[in-house]
Amino acid sequence: MKKLILSIIAVCIANVAMAQDEYKYLTVATTSAESSIELATIQKITFDMTENLVVVTTSEGVVKFAQAEMQKMFFTDAPTAIESLPTESANLKVASNTLKAEGRGLLRIYSANGTLQRMANVDGNANISLSNLPAGTYIINLGKQTIKVSK
């Protein structure tokens, strides 16, 4: 299995230069989701044998995929699996660089490339400062509510 994954990664790396002319994204399909990464941001793709991960290093951060969950990697000319997200929900609102969250559960803040930036346990009401995050677009999730925030 490791040889198969390493072969797939080698083919992907070898085709990145060719793919950049025709395609703009590397899409990774896992058992739970699809993630598209802009080719222009990819610096390297490696295999972490100790944790069985495929690691994609980009200029915006690192994205890791569990080998056991990976189904396929392919090139596309448009990102896939991206849905339009609201900028606020009933229990998630941002004002003056502060996220106001209401509910219970694990709150996650992801950068636009899918890198987990911050996690917090919310039990009731929480005010979370976003001021130390760099400018960019973020996806914030608490339970079944997800919003997109640009700062």
N, CA, C and O atoms as a GROMACS GRO file, in nm:
protein
  604
    1MET      N    1   0.082  -0.120   0.000
    1MET     CA    2   0.000   0.000   0.000
    1MET      C    3   0.087   0.126   0.000
    1MET      O    4   0.057   0.224  -0.068
    2LYS      N    5   0.197   0.122   0.079
    2LYS     CA    6   0.286   0.238   0.085
    2LYS      C    7   0.346   0.267  -0.052
    2LYS      O    8   0.359   0.383  -0.092
    3LYS      N    9   0.383   0.162  -0.124
    3LYS     CA   10   0.440   0.182  -0.257
    3LYS      C   11   0.338   0.245  -0.350
    3LYS      O   12   0.372   0.330  -0.432
    4LEU      N   13   0.212   0.204  -0.338
    4LEU     CA   14   0.106   0.261  -0.421
    4LEU      C   15   0.090   0.410  -0.393
    4LEU      O   16   0.083   0.491  -0.485
    5ILE      N   17   0.083   0.446  -0.265
    5ILE     CA   18   0.069   0.587  -0.227
    5ILE      C   19   0.190   0.667  -0.274
    5ILE      O   20   0.175   0.776  -0.330
    6LEU      N   21   0.310   0.614  -0.253
    6LEU     CA   22   0.431   0.683  -0.297
    6LEU      C   23   0.432   0.700  -0.449
    6LEU      O   24   0.476   0.803  -0.501
    7SER      N   25   0.383   0.600  -0.520
    7SER     CA   26   0.376   0.610  -0.667
    7SER      C   27   0.278   0.718  -0.709
    7SER      O   28   0.306   0.796  -0.800
    8ILE      N   29   0.164   0.724  -0.642
    8ILE     CA   30   0.064   0.826  -0.673
    8ILE      C   31   0.123   0.964  -0.648
    8ILE      O   32   0.106   1.055  -0.730
    9ILE      N   33   0.192   0.980  -0.536
    9ILE     CA   34   0.253   1.110  -0.504
    9ILE      C   35   0.358   1.146  -0.607
    9ILE      O   36   0.365   1.261  -0.650
   10ALA      N   37   0.439   1.050  -0.648
   10ALA     CA   38   0.543   1.078  -0.747
   10ALA      C   39   0.480   1.121  -0.880
   10ALA      O   40   0.529   1.214  -0.944
   11VAL      N   41   0.374   1.055  -0.920
   11VAL     CA   42   0.306   1.092  -1.044
   11VAL      C   43   0.248   1.232  -1.032
   11VAL      O   44   0.256   1.312  -1.125
   12CYS      N   45   0.189   1.262  -0.915
   12CYS     CA   46   0.132   1.396  -0.894
   12CYS      C   47   0.239   1.503  -0.903
   12CYS      O   48   0.220   1.606  -0.968
   13ILE      N   49   0.352   1.479  -0.838
   13ILE     CA   50   0.460   1.578  -0.839
   13ILE      C   51   0.514   1.594  -0.981
   13ILE      O   52   0.540   1.706  -1.025
   14ALA      N   53   0.531   1.483  -1.052
   14ALA     CA   54   0.584   1.490  -1.188
   14ALA      C   55   0.490   1.563  -1.282
   14ALA      O   56   0.534   1.626  -1.378
   15ASN      N   57   0.362   1.555  -1.254
   15ASN     CA   58   0.263   1.618  -1.343
   15ASN      C   59   0.223   1.758  -1.302
   15ASN      O   60   0.147   1.823  -1.374
   16VAL      N   61   0.273   1.807  -1.188
   16VAL     CA   62   0.233   1.940  -1.143
   16VAL      C   63   0.269   2.046  -1.247
   16VAL      O   64   0.188   2.134  -1.275
   17ALA      N   65   0.390   2.039  -1.304
   17ALA     CA   66   0.430   2.139  -1.403
   17ALA      C   67   0.340   2.135  -1.525
   17ALA      O   68   0.298   2.239  -1.575
   18MET      N   69   0.309   2.015  -1.573
   18MET     CA   70   0.219   2.003  -1.688
   18MET      C   71   0.077   2.046  -1.649
   18MET      O   72   0.009   2.113  -1.727
   19ALA      N   73   0.035   2.008  -1.533
   19ALA     CA   74  -0.102   2.036  -1.490
   19ALA      C   75  -0.125   2.185  -1.470
   19ALA      O   76  -0.238   2.232  -1.485
   20GLN      N   77  -0.021   2.259  -1.436
   20GLN     CA   78  -0.039   2.401  -1.412
   20GLN      C   79  -0.083   2.474  -1.539
   20GLN      O   80  -0.150   2.577  -1.530
   21ASP      N   81  -0.048   2.422  -1.656
   21ASP     CA   82  -0.091   2.483  -1.780
   21ASP      C   83  -0.239   2.461  -1.806
   21ASP      O   84  -0.307   2.549  -1.859
   22GLU      N   85  -0.290   2.343  -1.770
   22GLU     CA   86  -0.428   2.308  -1.798
   22GLU      C   87  -0.518   2.317  -1.675
   22GLU      O   88  -0.634   2.357  -1.686
   23TYR      N   89  -0.466   2.281  -1.561
   23TYR     CA   90  -0.545   2.273  -1.440
   23TYR      C   91  -0.495   2.372  -1.336
   23TYR      O   92  -0.381   2.419  -1.342
   24LYS      N   93  -0.581   2.404  -1.242
   24LYS     CA   94  -0.544   2.500  -1.138
   24LYS      C   95  -0.549   2.442  -0.998
   24LYS      O   96  -0.501   2.506  -0.905
   25TYR      N   97  -0.606   2.322  -0.980
   25TYR     CA   98  -0.624   2.266  -0.847
   25TYR      C   99  -0.586   2.120  -0.841
   25TYR      O  100  -0.608   2.044  -0.936
   26LEU      N  101  -0.530   2.080  -0.728
   26LEU     CA  102  -0.512   1.940  -0.693
   26LEU      C  103  -0.626   1.908  -0.598
   26LEU      O  104  -0.640   1.973  -0.494
   27THR      N  105  -0.708   1.811  -0.633
   27THR     CA  106  -0.822   1.774  -0.549
   27THR      C  107  -0.795   1.638  -0.488
   27THR      O  108  -0.756   1.544  -0.556
   28VAL      N  109  -0.816   1.629  -0.357
   28VAL     CA  110  -0.797   1.505  -0.283
   28VAL      C  111  -0.933   1.462  -0.230
   28VAL      O  112  -0.998   1.535  -0.155
   29ALA      N  113  -0.975   1.342  -0.269
   29ALA     CA  114  -1.101   1.287  -0.221
   29ALA      C  115  -1.071   1.188  -0.109
   29ALA      O  116  -0.993   1.095  -0.127
   30THR      N  117  -1.135   1.210   0.006
   30THR     CA  118  -1.123   1.118   0.118
   30THR      C  119  -1.260   1.056   0.143
   30THR      O  120  -1.356   1.088   0.075
   31THR      N  121  -1.267   0.967   0.240
   31THR     CA  122  -1.395   0.902   0.270
   31THR      C  123  -1.498   1.000   0.322
   31THR      O  124  -1.618   0.973   0.316
   32SER      N  125  -1.454   1.115   0.374
   32SER     CA  126  -1.549   1.209   0.433
   32SER      C  127  -1.567   1.339   0.354
   32SER      O  128  -1.667   1.408   0.375
   33ALA      N  129  -1.474   1.374   0.265
   33ALA     CA  130  -1.486   1.503   0.196
   33ALA      C  131  -1.389   1.510   0.078
   33ALA      O  132  -1.308   1.420   0.057
   34GLU      N  133  -1.400   1.619   0.002
   34GLU     CA  134  -1.305   1.652  -0.102
   34GLU      C  135  -1.243   1.786  -0.069
   34GLU      O  136  -1.312   1.878  -0.024
   35SER      N  137  -1.112   1.799  -0.091
   35SER     CA  138  -1.043   1.925  -0.069
   35SER      C  139  -0.967   1.961  -0.195
   35SER      O  140  -0.898   1.878  -0.254
   36SER      N  141  -0.981   2.087  -0.238
   36SER     CA  142  -0.909   2.136  -0.354
   36SER      C  143  -0.802   2.235  -0.309
   36SER      O  144  -0.829   2.326  -0.230
   37ILE      N  145  -0.680   2.216  -0.359
   37ILE     CA  146  -0.568   2.301  -0.323
   37ILE      C  147  -0.514   2.364  -0.451
   37ILE      O  148  -0.487   2.294  -0.548
   38GLU      N  149  -0.500   2.495  -0.451
   38GLU     CA  150  -0.453   2.565  -0.569
   38GLU      C  151  -0.309   2.522  -0.601
   38GLU      O  152  -0.222   2.527  -0.514
   39LEU      N  153  -0.286   2.479  -0.726
   39LEU     CA  154  -0.153   2.430  -0.765
   39LEU      C  155  -0.044   2.534  -0.746
   39LEU      O  156   0.068   2.500  -0.709
   40ALA      N  157  -0.076   2.659  -0.772
   40ALA     CA  158   0.026   2.764  -0.761
   40ALA      C  159   0.079   2.777  -0.619
   40ALA      O  160   0.188   2.830  -0.599
   41THR      N  161   0.004   2.729  -0.518
   41THR     CA  162   0.048   2.742  -0.379
   41THR      C  163   0.124   2.619  -0.329
   41THR      O  164   0.187   2.625  -0.224
   42ILE      N  165   0.120   2.508  -0.404
   42ILE     CA  166   0.184   2.383  -0.358
   42ILE      C  167   0.334   2.394  -0.369
   42ILE      O  168   0.389   2.425  -0.476
   43GLN      N  169   0.401   2.368  -0.256
   43GLN     CA  170   0.548   2.368  -0.254
   43GLN      C  171   0.603   2.227  -0.260
   43GLN      O  172   0.702   2.202  -0.329
   44LYS      N  173   0.538   2.134  -0.189
   44LYS     CA  174   0.582   1.993  -0.195
   44LYS      C  175   0.472   1.903  -0.140
   44LYS      O  176   0.385   1.946  -0.065
   45ILE      N  177   0.480   1.776  -0.181
   45ILE     CA  178   0.391   1.673  -0.131
   45ILE      C  179   0.480   1.562  -0.078
   45ILE      O  180   0.566   1.511  -0.149
   46THR      N  181   0.459   1.526   0.049
   46THR     CA  182   0.542   1.422   0.112
   46THR      C  183   0.453   1.318   0.178
   46THR      O  184   0.332   1.336   0.193
   47PHE      N  185   0.516   1.208   0.217
   47PHE     CA  186   0.447   1.100   0.285
   47PHE      C  187   0.509   1.081   0.422
   47PHE      O  188   0.628   1.052   0.432
   48ASP      N  189   0.431   1.097   0.528
   48ASP     CA  190   0.477   1.077   0.665
   48ASP      C  191   0.450   0.932   0.702
   48ASP      O  192   0.337   0.895   0.734
   49MET      N  193   0.556   0.851   0.699
   49MET     CA  194   0.539   0.708   0.722
   49MET      C  195   0.511   0.674   0.868
   49MET      O  196   0.451   0.570   0.896
   50THR      N  197   0.551   0.760   0.961
   50THR     CA  198   0.525   0.729   1.103
   50THR      C  199   0.378   0.746   1.138
   50THR      O  200   0.326   0.674   1.223
   51GLU      N  201   0.311   0.843   1.074
   51GLU     CA  202   0.169   0.867   1.105
   51GLU      C  203   0.078   0.829   0.989
   51GLU      O  204  -0.043   0.852   0.996
   52ASN      N  205   0.134   0.770   0.881
   52ASN     CA  206   0.058   0.732   0.762
   52ASN      C  207  -0.026   0.847   0.709
   52ASN      O  208  -0.148   0.836   0.693
   53LEU      N  209   0.042   0.959   0.680
   53LEU     CA  210  -0.023   1.078   0.629
   53LEU      C  211   0.039   1.120   0.496
   53LEU      O  212   0.159   1.101   0.475
   54VAL      N  213  -0.043   1.175   0.409
   54VAL     CA  214   0.007   1.246   0.292
   54VAL      C  215   0.004   1.393   0.331
   54VAL      O  216  -0.101   1.445   0.370
   55VAL      N  217   0.118   1.460   0.322
   55VAL     CA  218   0.132   1.598   0.368
   55VAL      C  219   0.156   1.688   0.247
   55VAL      O  220   0.254   1.672   0.174
   56VAL      N  221   0.065   1.784   0.229
   56VAL     CA  222   0.077   1.880   0.120
   56VAL      C  223   0.118   2.013   0.181
   56VAL      O  224   0.040   2.075   0.255
   57THR      N  225   0.240   2.057   0.151
   57THR     CA  226   0.291   2.184   0.202
   57THR      C  227   0.264   2.291   0.097
   57THR      O  228   0.304   2.279  -0.018
   58THR      N  229   0.194   2.397   0.140
   58THR     CA  230   0.161   2.506   0.050
   58THR      C  231   0.222   2.635   0.105
   58THR      O  232   0.273   2.638   0.217
   59SER      N  233   0.216   2.740   0.026
   59SER     CA  234   0.265   2.869   0.072
   59SER      C  235   0.177   2.926   0.182
   59SER      O  236   0.216   3.021   0.250
   60GLU      N  237   0.058   2.870   0.201
   60GLU     CA  238  -0.035   2.918   0.304
   60GLU      C  239  -0.038   2.829   0.428
   60GLU      O  240  -0.102   2.865   0.527
   61GLY      N  241   0.029   2.714   0.424
   61GLY     CA  242   0.030   2.625   0.539
   61GLY      C  243   0.043   2.480   0.495
   61GLY      O  244   0.082   2.451   0.382
   62VAL      N  245   0.010   2.390   0.586
   62VAL     CA  246   0.023   2.246   0.563
   62VAL      C  247  -0.114   2.181   0.573
   62VAL      O  248  -0.192   2.210   0.664
   63VAL      N  249  -0.144   2.092   0.477
   63VAL     CA  250  -0.268   2.016   0.479
   63VAL      C  251  -0.230   1.869   0.487
   63VAL      O  252  -0.148   1.821   0.409
   64LYS      N  253  -0.291   1.796   0.582
   64LYS     CA  254  -0.258   1.656   0.601
   64LYS      C  255  -0.380   1.570   0.572
   64LYS      O  256  -0.493   1.603   0.609
   65PHE      N  257  -0.355   1.456   0.504
   65PHE     CA  258  -0.461   1.362   0.472
   65PHE      C  259  -0.420   1.224   0.525
   65PHE      O  260  -0.309   1.178   0.499
   66ALA      N  261  -0.509   1.160   0.598
   66ALA     CA  262  -0.482   1.025   0.649
   66ALA      C  263  -0.484   0.928   0.532
   66ALA      O  264  -0.579   0.926   0.454
   67GLN      N  265  -0.380   0.847   0.521
   67GLN     CA  266  -0.368   0.751   0.412
   67GLN      C  267  -0.489   0.658   0.408
   67GLN      O  268  -0.540   0.627   0.301
   68ALA      N  269  -0.535   0.613   0.522
   68ALA     CA  270  -0.646   0.519   0.529
   68ALA      C  271  -0.776   0.579   0.476
   68ALA      O  272  -0.865   0.505   0.433
   69GLU      N  273  -0.789   0.712   0.478
   69GLU     CA  274  -0.912   0.777   0.432
   69GLU      C  275  -0.905   0.825   0.288
   69GLU      O  276  -1.008   0.861   0.231
   70MET      N  277  -0.786   0.826   0.229
   70MET     CA  278  -0.772   0.877   0.092
   70MET      C  279  -0.832   0.780  -0.008
   70MET      O  280  -0.810   0.659  -0.002
   71GLN      N  281  -0.909   0.836  -0.104
   71GLN     CA  282  -0.965   0.755  -0.210
   71GLN      C  283  -0.899   0.785  -0.344
   71GLN      O  284  -0.867   0.692  -0.419
   72LYS      N  285  -0.876   0.915  -0.374
   72LYS     CA  286  -0.808   0.949  -0.498
   72LYS      C  287  -0.758   1.093  -0.493
   72LYS      O  288  -0.805   1.175  -0.414
   73MET      N  289  -0.660   1.120  -0.581
   73MET     CA  290  -0.607   1.255  -0.602
   73MET      C  291  -0.618   1.282  -0.751
   73MET      O  292  -0.585   1.195  -0.832
   74PHE      N  293  -0.664   1.404  -0.788
   74PHE     CA  294  -0.675   1.436  -0.930
   74PHE      C  295  -0.667   1.586  -0.950
   74PHE      O  296  -0.681   1.664  -0.855
   75PHE      N  297  -0.644   1.627  -1.074
   75PHE     CA  298  -0.633   1.768  -1.109
   75PHE      C  299  -0.765   1.818  -1.166
   75PHE      O  300  -0.834   1.745  -1.238
   76THR      N  301  -0.802   1.943  -1.133
   76THR     CA  302  -0.923   2.003  -1.186
   76THR      C  303  -0.894   2.147  -1.227
   76THR      O  304  -0.797   2.208  -1.182
   77ASP      N  305  -0.980   2.201  -1.312
   77ASP     CA  306  -0.963   2.340  -1.351
   77ASP      C  307  -1.043   2.434  -1.262
   77ASP      O  308  -1.027   2.556  -1.270
   78ALA      N  309  -1.128   2.379  -1.176
   78ALA     CA  310  -1.206   2.458  -1.080
   78ALA      C  311  -1.212   2.382  -0.949
   78ALA      O  312  -1.212   2.258  -0.950
   79PRO      N  313  -1.216   2.451  -0.836
   79PRO     CA  314  -1.223   2.381  -0.709
   79PRO      C  315  -1.353   2.302  -0.698
   79PRO      O  316  -1.455   2.342  -0.755
   80THR      N  317  -1.350   2.192  -0.626
   80THR     CA  318  -1.469   2.111  -0.606
   80THR      C  319  -1.507   2.110  -0.459
   80THR      O  320  -1.428   2.150  -0.374
   81ALA      N  321  -1.625   2.066  -0.431
   81ALA     CA  322  -1.676   2.048  -0.295
   81ALA      C  323  -1.677   2.177  -0.215
   81ALA      O  324  -1.665   2.174  -0.092
   82ILE      N  325  -1.691   2.288  -0.283
   82ILE     CA  326  -1.700   2.415  -0.212
   82ILE      C  327  -1.843   2.465  -0.223
   82ILE      O  328  -1.895   2.485  -0.332
   83GLU      N  329  -1.904   2.484  -0.110
   83GLU     CA  330  -2.040   2.535  -0.111
   83GLU      C  331  -2.041   2.676  -0.057
   83GLU      O  332  -1.952   2.717   0.018
   84SER      N  333  -2.141   2.749  -0.096
   84SER     CA  334  -2.154   2.886  -0.048
   84SER      C  335  -2.189   2.883   0.100
   84SER      O  336  -2.280   2.812   0.142
   85LEU      N  337  -2.116   2.959   0.178
   85LEU     CA  338  -2.140   2.964   0.322
   85LEU      C  339  -2.187   3.102   0.364
   85LEU      O  340  -2.145   3.202   0.306
   86PRO      N  341  -2.274   3.107   0.463
   86PRO     CA  342  -2.317   3.238   0.514
   86PRO      C  343  -2.204   3.304   0.592
   86PRO      O  344  -2.110   3.237   0.635
   87THR      N  345  -2.214   3.435   0.611
   87THR     CA  346  -2.113   3.508   0.688
   87THR      C  347  -2.150   3.515   0.836
   87THR      O  348  -2.070   3.560   0.918
   88GLU      N  349  -2.271   3.472   0.870
   88GLU     CA  350  -2.309   3.459   1.010
   88GLU      C  351  -2.424   3.361   1.019
   88GLU      O  352  -2.493   3.335   0.921
   89SER      N  353  -2.445   3.308   1.139
   89SER     CA  354  -2.557   3.218   1.164
   89SER      C  355  -2.623   3.262   1.294
   89SER      O  356  -2.582   3.361   1.355
   90ALA      N  357  -2.724   3.190   1.334
   90ALA     CA  358  -2.797   3.227   1.456
   90ALA      C  359  -2.704   3.231   1.578
   90ALA      O  360  -2.721   3.315   1.666
   91ASN      N  361  -2.606   3.142   1.582
   91ASN     CA  362  -2.520   3.132   1.700
   91ASN      C  363  -2.374   3.163   1.675
   91ASN      O  364  -2.291   3.148   1.765
   92LEU      N  365  -2.340   3.208   1.555
   92LEU     CA  366  -2.202   3.246   1.523
   92LEU      C  367  -2.204   3.380   1.451
   92LEU      O  368  -2.258   3.391   1.341
   93LYS      N  369  -2.144   3.481   1.513
   93LYS     CA  370  -2.141   3.616   1.454
   93LYS      C  371  -2.005   3.678   1.482
   93LYS      O  372  -1.946   3.655   1.588
   94VAL      N  373  -1.955   3.757   1.387
   94VAL     CA  374  -1.829   3.826   1.404
   94VAL      C  375  -1.854   3.976   1.397
   94VAL      O  376  -1.920   4.025   1.305
   95ALA      N  377  -1.801   4.048   1.497
   95ALA     CA  378  -1.808   4.194   1.499
   95ALA      C  379  -1.681   4.246   1.565
   95ALA      O  380  -1.642   4.198   1.671
   96SER      N  381  -1.616   4.342   1.502
   96SER     CA  382  -1.494   4.405   1.556
   96SER      C  383  -1.387   4.302   1.593
   96SER      O  384  -1.332   4.307   1.703
   97ASN      N  385  -1.359   4.210   1.502
   97ASN     CA  386  -1.255   4.108   1.523
   97ASN      C  387  -1.282   4.015   1.640
   97ASN      O  388  -1.190   3.953   1.693
   98THR      N  389  -1.408   4.005   1.682
   98THR     CA  390  -1.445   3.914   1.791
   98THR      C  391  -1.556   3.822   1.743
   98THR      O  392  -1.659   3.867   1.693
   99LEU      N  393  -1.534   3.693   1.759
   99LEU     CA  394  -1.635   3.593   1.726
   99LEU      C  395  -1.722   3.572   1.848
   99LEU      O  396  -1.672   3.540   1.957
  100LYS      N  397  -1.851   3.588   1.831
  100LYS     CA  398  -1.947   3.563   1.938
  100LYS      C  399  -2.013   3.430   1.907
  100LYS      O  400  -2.088   3.418   1.809
  101ALA      N  401  -1.986   3.330   1.990
  101ALA     CA  402  -2.038   3.195   1.969
  101ALA      C  403  -2.132   3.158   2.084
  101ALA      O  404  -2.104   3.185   2.201
  102GLU      N  405  -2.242   3.096   2.048
  102GLU     CA  406  -2.338   3.052   2.147
  102GLU      C  407  -2.372   2.906   2.119
  102GLU      O  408  -2.411   2.872   2.007
  103GLY      N  409  -2.357   2.821   2.218
  103GLY     CA  410  -2.386   2.680   2.200
  103GLY      C  411  -2.294   2.595   2.284
  103GLY      O  412  -2.228   2.643   2.377
  104ARG      N  413  -2.289   2.468   2.250
  104ARG     CA  414  -2.202   2.375   2.321
  104ARG      C  415  -2.130   2.287   2.220
  104ARG      O  416  -2.189   2.239   2.123
  105GLY      N  417  -2.002   2.268   2.244
  105GLY     CA  418  -1.925   2.180   2.157
  105GLY      C  419  -1.789   2.239   2.123
  105GLY      O  420  -1.748   2.341   2.177
  106LEU      N  421  -1.722   2.172   2.032
  106LEU     CA  422  -1.588   2.212   1.990
  106LEU      C  423  -1.599   2.308   1.872
  106LEU      O  424  -1.652   2.272   1.766
  107LEU      N  425  -1.549   2.428   1.890
  107LEU     CA  426  -1.547   2.529   1.785
  107LEU      C  427  -1.414   2.517   1.713
  107LEU      O  428  -1.309   2.507   1.777
  108ARG      N  429  -1.419   2.517   1.580
  108ARG     CA  430  -1.297   2.507   1.500
  108ARG      C  431  -1.290   2.623   1.402
  108ARG      O  432  -1.391   2.661   1.343
  109ILE      N  433  -1.171   2.678   1.386
  109ILE     CA  434  -1.147   2.784   1.289
  109ILE      C  435  -1.041   2.734   1.192
  109ILE      O  436  -0.930   2.698   1.231
  110TYR      N  437  -1.078   2.730   1.062
  110TYR     CA  438  -0.990   2.682   0.957
  110TYR      C  439  -0.954   2.796   0.863
  110TYR      O  440  -1.036   2.885   0.839
  111SER      N  441  -0.831   2.795   0.811
  111SER     CA  442  -0.796   2.890   0.705
  111SER      C  443  -0.861   2.842   0.576
  111SER      O  444  -0.915   2.731   0.572
  112ALA      N  445  -0.856   2.923   0.473
  112ALA     CA  446  -0.920   2.889   0.346
  112ALA      C  447  -0.861   2.764   0.283
  112ALA      O  448  -0.930   2.697   0.205
  113ASN      N  449  -0.737   2.730   0.314
  113ASN     CA  450  -0.677   2.610   0.256
  113ASN      C  451  -0.702   2.485   0.340
  113ASN      O  452  -0.649   2.378   0.309
  114GLY      N  453  -0.782   2.499   0.446
  114GLY     CA  454  -0.820   2.382   0.526
  114GLY      C  455  -0.734   2.356   0.648
  114GLY      O  456  -0.756   2.258   0.719
  115THR      N  457  -0.636   2.442   0.675
  115THR     CA  458  -0.550   2.424   0.791
  115THR      C  459  -0.623   2.470   0.916
  115THR      O  460  -0.675   2.581   0.922
  116LEU      N  461  -0.625   2.383   1.017
  116LEU     CA  462  -0.687   2.418   1.144
  116LEU      C  463  -0.605   2.527   1.212
  116LEU      O  464  -0.487   2.507   1.239
  117GLN      N  465  -0.667   2.641   1.240
  117GLN     CA  466  -0.598   2.754   1.301
  117GLN      C  467  -0.618   2.760   1.452
  117GLN      O  468  -0.528   2.796   1.526
  118ARG      N  469  -0.738   2.724   1.495
  118ARG     CA  470  -0.767   2.737   1.638
  118ARG      C  471  -0.886   2.647   1.672
  118ARG      O  472  -0.974   2.624   1.589
  119MET      N  473  -0.887   2.596   1.796
  119MET     CA  474  -1.000   2.521   1.849
  119MET      C  475  -1.032   2.575   1.987
  119MET      O  476  -0.944   2.623   2.059
  120ALA      N  477  -1.159   2.567   2.024
  120ALA     CA  478  -1.201   2.609   2.158
  120ALA      C  479  -1.325   2.532   2.197
  120ALA      O  480  -1.412   2.506   2.114
  121ASN      N  481  -1.333   2.495   2.323
  121ASN     CA  482  -1.454   2.433   2.375
  121ASN      C  483  -1.550   2.545   2.412
  121ASN      O  484  -1.515   2.637   2.486
  122VAL      N  485  -1.672   2.536   2.361
  122VAL     CA  486  -1.774   2.636   2.390
  122VAL      C  487  -1.881   2.568   2.475
  122VAL      O  488  -1.932   2.462   2.440
  123ASP      N  489  -1.913   2.632   2.587
  123ASP     CA  490  -2.018   2.581   2.675
  123ASP      C  491  -2.104   2.699   2.717
  123ASP      O  492  -2.085   2.757   2.824
  124GLY      N  493  -2.199   2.733   2.631
  124GLY     CA  494  -2.282   2.851   2.658
  124GLY      C  495  -2.246   2.962   2.562
  124GLY      O  496  -2.260   2.947   2.440
  125ASN      N  497  -2.198   3.074   2.616
  125ASN     CA  498  -2.159   3.189   2.535
  125ASN      C  499  -2.007   3.207   2.541
  125ASN      O  500  -1.946   3.190   2.647
  126ALA      N  501  -1.948   3.242   2.427
  126ALA     CA  502  -1.803   3.266   2.424
  126ALA      C  503  -1.773   3.382   2.329
  126ALA      O  504  -1.837   3.396   2.225
  127ASN      N  505  -1.678   3.463   2.367
  127ASN     CA  506  -1.624   3.569   2.282
  127ASN      C  507  -1.479   3.534   2.253
  127ASN      O  508  -1.397   3.526   2.344
  128ILE      N  509  -1.449   3.512   2.126
  128ILE     CA  510  -1.315   3.468   2.087
  128ILE      C  511  -1.254   3.574   1.997
  128ILE      O  512  -1.310   3.608   1.893
  129SER      N  513  -1.139   3.625   2.037
  129SER     CA  514  -1.070   3.728   1.958
  129SER      C  515  -1.009   3.666   1.832
  129SER      O  516  -0.945   3.561   1.838
  130LEU      N  517  -1.031   3.732   1.720
  130LEU     CA  518  -0.972   3.690   1.593
  130LEU      C  519  -0.859   3.784   1.550
  130LEU      O  520  -0.806   3.771   1.440
  131SER      N  521  -0.824   3.876   1.638
  131SER     CA  522  -0.727   3.981   1.601
  131SER      C  523  -0.588   3.926   1.571
  131SER      O  524  -0.514   3.988   1.494
  132ASN      N  525  -0.550   3.812   1.629
  132ASN     CA  526  -0.415   3.762   1.603
  132ASN      C  527  -0.408   3.672   1.479
  132ASN      O  528  -0.300   3.622   1.445
  133LEU      N  529  -0.520   3.651   1.410
  133LEU     CA  530  -0.518   3.577   1.284
  133LEU      C  531  -0.480   3.671   1.171
  133LEU      O  532  -0.527   3.785   1.168
  134PRO      N  533  -0.396   3.627   1.078
  134PRO     CA  534  -0.359   3.714   0.966
  134PRO      C  535  -0.480   3.739   0.874
  134PRO      O  536  -0.579   3.666   0.879
  135ALA      N  537  -0.469   3.841   0.792
  135ALA     CA  538  -0.576   3.872   0.697
  135ALA      C  539  -0.600   3.750   0.608
  135ALA      O  540  -0.506   3.682   0.568
  136GLY      N  541  -0.726   3.725   0.579
  136GLY     CA  542  -0.760   3.611   0.494
  136GLY      C  543  -0.904   3.569   0.514
  136GLY      O  544  -0.982   3.639   0.579
  137THR      N  545  -0.938   3.455   0.458
  137THR     CA  546  -1.072   3.399   0.471
  137THR      C  547  -1.066   3.278   0.562
  137THR      O  548  -0.975   3.195   0.550
  138TYR      N  549  -1.162   3.266   0.652
  138TYR     CA  550  -1.165   3.159   0.749
  138TYR      C  551  -1.302   3.092   0.751
  138TYR      O  552  -1.404   3.156   0.728
  139ILE      N  553  -1.302   2.964   0.779
  139ILE     CA  554  -1.423   2.886   0.795
  139ILE      C  555  -1.434   2.852   0.942
  139ILE      O  556  -1.342   2.794   1.001
  140ILE      N  557  -1.547   2.887   1.002
  140ILE     CA  558  -1.568   2.865   1.146
  140ILE      C  559  -1.684   2.768   1.162
  140ILE      O  560  -1.791   2.786   1.104
  141ASN      N  561  -1.661   2.664   1.243
  141ASN     CA  562  -1.760   2.560   1.261
  141ASN      C  563  -1.784   2.534   1.410
  141ASN      O  564  -1.690   2.521   1.488
  142LEU      N  565  -1.911   2.526   1.445
  142LEU     CA  566  -1.953   2.485   1.580
  142LEU      C  567  -2.075   2.397   1.562
  142LEU      O  568  -2.182   2.444   1.523
  143GLY      N  569  -2.059   2.268   1.589
  143GLY     CA  570  -2.170   2.175   1.570
  143GLY      C  571  -2.212   2.170   1.424
  143GLY      O  572  -2.130   2.143   1.337
  144LYS      N  573  -2.341   2.195   1.398
  144LYS     CA  574  -2.392   2.190   1.261
  144LYS      C  575  -2.392   2.327   1.194
  144LYS      O  576  -2.442   2.342   1.083
  145GLN      N  577  -2.336   2.426   1.260
  145GLN     CA  578  -2.332   2.561   1.203
  145GLN      C  579  -2.192   2.593   1.153
  145GLN      O  580  -2.093   2.571   1.223
  146THR      N  581  -2.186   2.644   1.031
  146THR     CA  582  -2.059   2.681   0.969
  146THR      C  583  -2.077   2.816   0.901
  146THR      O  584  -2.175   2.840   0.831
  147ILE      N  585  -1.979   2.903   0.921
  147ILE     CA  586  -1.982   3.034   0.856
  147ILE      C  587  -1.847   3.062   0.792
  147ILE      O  588  -1.747   2.998   0.823
  148LYS      N  589  -1.845   3.159   0.701
  148LYS     CA  590  -1.722   3.204   0.636
  148LYS      C  591  -1.697   3.348   0.680
  148LYS      O  592  -1.789   3.430   0.680
  149VAL      N  593  -1.573   3.377   0.718
  149VAL     CA  594  -1.538   3.511   0.766
  149VAL      C  595  -1.415   3.559   0.688
  149VAL      O  596  -1.317   3.487   0.676
  150SER      N  597  -1.422   3.680   0.638
  150SER     CA  598  -1.305   3.742   0.574
  150SER      C  599  -1.260   3.856   0.662
  150SER      O  600  -1.340   3.937   0.710
  151LYS      N  601  -1.129   3.862   0.684
  151LYS     CA  602  -1.077   3.974   0.763
  151LYS      C  603  -0.957   4.034   0.696
  151LYS      O  604  -0.899   4.129   0.747
   0.00000   0.00000   0.00000
